């Protein structure tokens, strides 16, 4: 019987270990070719650093790095038992996330209706960065499948016959994420209510009429800071990934939001925390003389702690909700029985 169109994509996704390596190879070749073409024609296709004309160095460098990634992908296919290759593949995942980092923050563009005088979206760069995030997903799958084959376990589930029981670490990770984001939420809410700790300038912190739109100002006048609301939603996400009631929610959206939030906020928060500490110690001038240094270091730097804790909670949730693999169960049972 010929499979229907509705079932074919599901079967294709279910068979990801069989095609993840080839997909990573094909993606690397295409992305490296695009970088090489951009280097030859000048900054184009979104490869230029920060979406600006920076010469051909960035494009040529991307072409070399992702060309080397294609060689590694070929090695993954040819040498399925060499363990260090999968370790090297995770470095490519990090490289892809570095290239696509701004795309992970791109949902903030949805807030443009609450702001004004913002720079227009560079759609070429956003598409390029989104492709880099796709590459991170493909390379992560390829690395995982290769690692499991090298270890002799099931490439689909790692040879686990039963689901992992939710443990205490899951709950603690969610609570740590909430605690990390709480200072920012409290601070921005206090500012919206007219209490201004950490702010010594004139006017209202967090609501610049030059950049905040009329709806945003209206909400702010009524004690609602939009970014604080987003922080509360982020807390709810961390708890959903770490509390029993989160098991009743759709799994894939939670995993997508969890990994995207962790990948975007952990490095972003680390940068803000370092920036705040250097400003606090007087090493650099933050350009925020009307803000106390601890505002950037503690409140904004909390994004790093949130991102790391969210990643831990997402990983634990992924393991705890992994379904039983019907492909390897007979082998696992037989091997246990033979032991």
Buried (B, 14 or more C-beta within 10 A) or exposed (E): EEEEEEEEEEEEEEEBBEBBBBBBBBBBBBBBBBBBBBBEEEBBBBBBBEBEEEEBEBBBBBBBBBBBBBEBBBBBBEEBEBEEBBEBBBEBBEBBBEBBBBBBBBEEEEBEEBBBEEEEEBEBBBEBBBBBBBBBBBBBBBBBBBBBBBBEBBBBBBBBBEEEEBEEEBBBBBBBBBBBBBBBBBBBBBBBEEEBEBBEEEEBBBBBEEEBBEEBBEBBEEEBBBBBBBBBEBBEBBBBBBBEEBBEEEBEEBBEBBBBBBBBBBBBBBEBBBBBBBBBEEEEEBEBEEBBBBBBBBBBBBBBBBBBBBBBBBBBBBBBBBEEBEEBBEBBEEEEEEE
